[in-house]
Amino acid sequence: MTGWHAPETLIARYADGSLPDADAWSLEKHLESCASCAGRVSGAVRATAAGAVLADVRDAVLAAATPTPAEATPQDLRDAVLAAATPSPAEAPPLRTPRLLWAAAPAVRGAWLPAVLLVALGAVLLAHVAGFSGARPLLLAVAPVVPVAGVALSYGRHADPLHELAASTPSAGLRLVLTRTAVVLAVSLPLLTLAGLVLPSPGAPGAAAWLLPGLTLTLAALALGGWLGLRTATAVTGGGWLCAVLAPALAAPDGAVARHLSDQLSAYVGGAATQGGWAAAAALCAVLLAARRTAYDRLERF
């Protein structure tokens, strides 16, 4: 915030390691743009036991590089820094909770991860146990909605008991949403694609044909989330996709649902031209999301 500076009590608690993670994260974000506070925090840290370690690191680097700079190899410098910076067991500070794990954890807990596994395993069982010929088309129809649902279930006060605390930090907003979206995609994309590879494919698109549609729907949900809210946006995009793909197949007059579903998917995700259209749509959604990025600074903040 312009004109705001960290109070001495906050700096002192940060220096001695007693500041909670969320507050420390907020202060570190502020230091990126405030040289005055950065200098004060540096001075406070140097006055603690960590200051001696920092001084030893500096002296070790200078000692390794100063006498004969041409002979000092990068490995020499790394060894000197590691030797100086490694505290003894008595001096080792308490470990803090990894902040990336804290930011990403809601994306893979709860019912969503079992749901992904259920979709993948269910399709495999339908094909190889029940002998259902439309298992791959059905998987390709449902797969693009899975990451969209994961995004909806990983952000907001309904998903994270620490949401208010996380949303109050400068690194919240779109950055936090994208972190959790990346985790959702990293889990769902390989699992569902591998499941599609082991399914029979008479006339159905390839196992990876759903990837661009899935990415586009996810980006579309994030872009619309700035206007509608994330849960409403994911319901609109995911529900719209399912209606467009499943409704015509289920309403087929001859009852050949699997064949009609395969034809629908071939029209929606098959072919280079169609995939190019999805790629262009994904790029457009990414641009809209970037343009609306500040909306996430206020989205479900309180």
C-alpha positions in Angstrom: 0.0 0.0 0.0 1.3 3.4 -0.9 2.6 5.3 2.1 2.4 2.3 4.5 5.4 1.1 6.4 5.9 -1.9 8.6 5.8 -1.1 12.4 8.8 -2.0 14.5 6.9 -4.6 16.4 6.1 -6.5 13.2 9.7 -6.3 12.0 11.0 -7.5 15.4 8.6 -10.5 15.3 9.7 -11.3 11.7 13.4 -11.1 12.7 13.0 -13.5 15.6 10.8 -16.0 13.7 7.7 -15.6 15.8 5.6 -13.9 13.1 2.8 -16.2 11.6 3.4 -17.5 8.1 0.5 -15.4 6.6 1.8 -12.2 8.1 5.4 -13.0 7.2 4.3 -13.6 3.6 2.5 -10.3 3.5 5.5 -8.5 4.9 7.9 -10.1 2.4 5.6 -9.1 -0.5 5.6 -5.5 0.8 9.5 -5.5 0.9 9.6 -6.1 -2.8 8.5 -2.6 -3.4 9.6 -0.7 -0.2 13.3 -0.1 0.1 12.9 1.7 3.4 11.2 -1.2 5.1 13.6 -3.6 3.4 16.6 -1.8 5.0 14.9 -1.8 8.4 14.1 -5.5 8.2 17.7 -6.3 7.1 19.0 -4.4 10.1 16.7 -6.2 12.5 17.7 -9.6 11.0 21.4 -8.8 11.3 20.9 -8.0 15.0 19.7 -11.6 15.7 21.6 -14.9 15.7 20.9 -15.1 11.9 23.1 -12.0 11.5 26.2 -13.9 12.5 25.4 -16.6 9.9 24.9 -14.0 7.2 28.2 -12.3 8.1 30.0 -15.7 8.0 28.5 -16.3 4.5 29.7 -13.0 3.3 33.2 -13.5 4.8 33.4 -17.0 3.3 32.5 -15.8 -0.2 35.0 -13.0 0.0 37.7 -15.3 1.3 37.1 -17.8 -1.5 37.0 -15.1 -4.2 39.3 -12.3 -3.1 42.9 -13.9 -3.1 42.9 -15.2 -6.6 39.6 -14.5 -8.3 40.7 -16.3 -11.5 41.3 -19.5 -9.6 38.0 -19.4 -7.5 35.6 -21.8 -9.2 31.8 -21.7 -8.8 32.1 -24.9 -6.9 34.5 -23.3 -4.4 32.0 -20.5 -3.8 29.1 -22.9 -3.4 31.1 -25.0 -0.9 32.1 -21.9 1.1 28.5 -20.6 1.2 27.1 -24.0 2.3 29.7 -24.5 5.0 29.1 -21.0 6.4 25.3 -21.1 6.1 24.8 -24.6 7.6 24.0 -24.0 11.3 24.8 -26.4 14.1 21.8 -28.5 15.4 21.6 -26.2 18.4 21.4 -23.1 16.2 19.0 -24.5 13.6 15.8 -22.3 13.5 12.4 -24.0 13.6 11.1 -25.0 10.2 8.1 -23.1 8.8 5.2 -24.7 7.0 6.1 -24.7 3.2 4.0 -21.9 1.8 3.5 -23.4 -1.6 2.0 -26.5 0.0 -0.2 -24.2 2.1 -1.3 -22.4 -1.0 -1.9 -25.5 -3.1 -3.3 -28.1 -0.6 -7.0 -27.2 -1.0 -6.7 -28.2 -4.6 -6.1 -31.9 -3.9 -8.0 -32.5 -0.7 -11.6 -33.3 -0.1 -13.7 -35.3 -2.5 -12.3 -34.0 -5.8 -9.2 -36.3 -6.0 -11.3 -39.4 -5.4 -13.8 -38.2 -8.0 -11.0 -37.9 -10.6 -9.9 -41.5 -9.8 -13.5 -42.7 -9.9 -14.0 -41.2 -13.4 -10.8 -42.7 -14.8 -11.3 -46.1 -13.2 -15.0 -46.1 -14.0 -14.4 -45.7 -17.7 -11.8 -48.5 -17.7 -14.2 -50.8 -15.9 -17.0 -50.0 -18.2 -14.9 -50.8 -21.2 -13.0 -53.9 -20.0 -15.5 -55.5 -17.6 -18.9 -54.4 -18.8 -17.9 -54.4 -22.4 -19.4 -50.9 -23.1 -18.2 -49.7 -26.5 -18.8 -46.0 -25.7 -16.5 -45.8 -22.7 -13.9 -43.6 -24.5 -16.5 -41.2 -25.9 -18.1 -41.0 -22.5 -14.7 -40.3 -20.8 -13.9 -37.6 -23.4 -17.3 -36.0 -22.8 -16.8 -35.8 -19.0 -13.0 -35.2 -18.9 -13.1 -31.5 -19.8 -15.4 -30.7 -16.9 -13.2 -32.5 -14.3 -10.6 -29.7 -14.0 -13.3 -27.1 -14.1 -15.0 -28.7 -11.1 -11.6 -29.0 -9.4 -11.1 -25.3 -9.7 -14.5 -24.6 -8.3 -13.8 -26.9 -5.3 -10.3 -25.6 -4.5 -10.9 -21.9 -4.0 -13.3 -20.0 -1.7 -14.4 -20.1 1.9 -16.4 -23.3 1.1 -13.2 -25.1 0.2 -10.5 -23.7 2.5 -10.9 -23.2 6.2 -8.1 -20.6 6.0 -9.6 -18.8 3.1 -10.1 -15.4 4.8 -6.5 -15.5 6.1 -5.2 -16.4 2.7 -7.3 -13.9 0.9 -6.0 -11.1 3.1 -2.4 -11.5 1.9 -1.0 -9.6 -1.1 -0.2 -12.9 -2.8 -3.8 -14.0 -2.8 -6.2 -13.2 -5.6 -5.5 -14.5 -9.1 -2.0 -15.7 -8.1 -3.5 -18.1 -5.5 -6.3 -19.2 -7.9 -3.7 -20.0 -10.6 -1.6 -21.9 -8.2 -4.5 -24.2 -7.3 -5.6 -24.4 -10.9 -2.1 -25.6 -11.9 -2.3 -28.3 -9.2 -5.7 -29.4 -10.5 -4.5 -29.6 -14.1 -1.3 -31.4 -13.1 -3.4 -34.1 -11.4 -6.3 -34.5 -13.8 -4.7 -34.2 -17.2 -2.3 -37.2 -16.9 -4.8 -39.4 -15.1 -7.6 -39.0 -17.5 -5.4 -39.1 -20.6 -3.8 -42.3 -19.4 -7.3 -43.8 -18.8 -8.3 -42.9 -22.3 -5.2 -44.6 -23.8 -6.2 -48.0 -22.4 -9.8 -47.7 -23.7 -10.9 -49.2 -27.1 -11.5 -46.5 -29.6 -13.8 -47.5 -32.5 -14.3 -44.3 -34.4 -13.8 -42.1 -31.3 -11.3 -39.2 -31.2 -7.8 -39.8 -29.6 -7.3 -40.0 -25.9 -5.6 -36.5 -25.8 -8.3 -34.8 -27.9 -10.0 -33.4 -24.7 -6.9 -31.6 -23.4 -7.4 -28.3 -25.3 -11.1 -28.2 -24.7 -10.5 -28.9 -21.0 -7.9 -26.1 -20.8 -10.2 -23.7 -22.7 -13.1 -24.4 -20.4 -10.9 -24.0 -17.3 -9.6 -20.6 -18.6 -13.1 -19.6 -19.6 -14.4 -20.3 -16.1 -11.5 -18.3 -14.6 -12.2 -15.4 -16.9 -16.0 -15.4 -16.2 -15.2 -15.8 -12.5 -14.2 -12.1 -12.4 -17.8 -11.2 -13.3 -20.0 -14.0 -12.0 -18.0 -15.5 -9.1 -15.9 -18.7 -9.5 -18.6 -21.2 -8.6 -21.2 -19.7 -10.9 -18.7 -19.4 -13.7 -17.7 -23.0 -13.4 -21.3 -24.2 -13.4 -22.0 -22.2 -16.5 -19.0 -23.5 -18.5 -19.1 -27.0 -17.3 -22.8 -27.3 -17.5 -22.9 -25.8 -20.9 -20.3 -28.3 -22.2 -22.2 -31.3 -20.8 -25.5 -30.1 -22.3 -23.9 -29.4 -25.7 -22.2 -32.9 -25.9 -24.6 -35.2 -24.0 -28.0 -33.9 -24.7 -28.1 -34.6 -28.5 -26.7 -38.1 -27.9 -29.2 -39.0 -25.2 -32.0 -37.7 -27.3 -31.0 -39.9 -30.3 -34.2 -41.5 -31.7 -32.6 -44.8 -32.5 -31.2 -45.4 -29.1 -27.6 -45.7 -30.3 -26.2 -43.4 -27.6 -22.6 -44.5 -28.0 -22.5 -43.9 -31.7 -24.2 -40.5 -31.5 -21.9 -39.5 -28.6 -18.8 -40.5 -30.7 -20.1 -38.4 -33.6 -20.8 -35.4 -31.4 -17.2 -35.6 -29.9 -15.7 -36.0 -33.4 -17.5 -32.7 -34.4 -16.4 -30.9 -31.2 -12.9 -32.1 -30.6 -11.8 -34.0 -33.7 -9.6 -32.7 -36.5 -6.8 -30.1 -36.7 -9.2 -27.2 -37.5 -11.4 -27.9 -34.5 -8.3 -28.2 -32.2 -7.0 -24.9 -33.7 -10.3 -23.3 -32.8 -10.0 -24.5 -29.2 -6.4 -23.2 -29.0 -7.5 -19.8 -30.3 -10.4 -19.8 -27.7 -7.9 -20.7 -25.0 -5.7 -17.8 -25.9 -8.7 -15.4 -26.0 -9.8 -16.6 -22.5 -6.2 -16.1 -21.2 -6.2 -12.5 -22.5 -9.6 -11.8 -20.9 -8.4 -13.3 -17.6 -5.3 -11.1 -17.7 -7.4 -8.0 -18.4 -9.7 -8.9 -15.4 -7.0 -10.0 -13.1 -7.7 -7.3 -10.5 -11.2 -8.7 -10.0 -9.7 -11.6 -8.1 -8.3 -9.1 -5.5 -11.9 -8.7 -4.3 -13.4 -12.0 -5.2 -14.6 -13.8 -2.0 -12.1 -11.8 0.0 -14.4 -11.7 3.0 
